[in-house]
Amino acid sequence: MGKKSLSTPRSRVRAALRQVWLRSRERAAALKREGNCCESCGVKQSKRVGHEVKIACHHRHGINWDYILEEIYKHILCDPAELEVLCEECHNNLHEMEKW
């Protein structure tokens, strides 16, 4: 029987980030700004049966997924040995001390 990996799969992290993006205020604001129309050709989004047109938001400067995922694994989904288990009060106290 194979050894189960302790790290969260990259596909799961990327899917979660995609869901955050799809529900983001920033994406909604861009769609609203353009009236749900393509900035290139002007076609309007439509859900009408037989005439469906999907509109997407594109990052003009691209997204470096490899860099983003590496940073997430480095700082958030780090090795469990780098994590400290604390009660809420001790955790809050620790953050208060870090402010000084």
Number of C-alpha atoms within 10 A of each C-alpha: 3 4 5 6 7 8 11 10 9 14 10 10 15 14 11 12 12 12 11 12 14 14 10 11 11 12 16 14 11 13 18 11 10 12 13 19 19 16 12 6 7 11 13 15 17 14 9 8 7 7 9 11 14 13 15 13 14 10 7 6 6 7 10 8 10 10 9 12 17 13 13 14 15 11 11 10 16 13 12 9 6 8 10 7 7 10 8 9 8 11 12 12 11 12 10 10 8 8 6 5
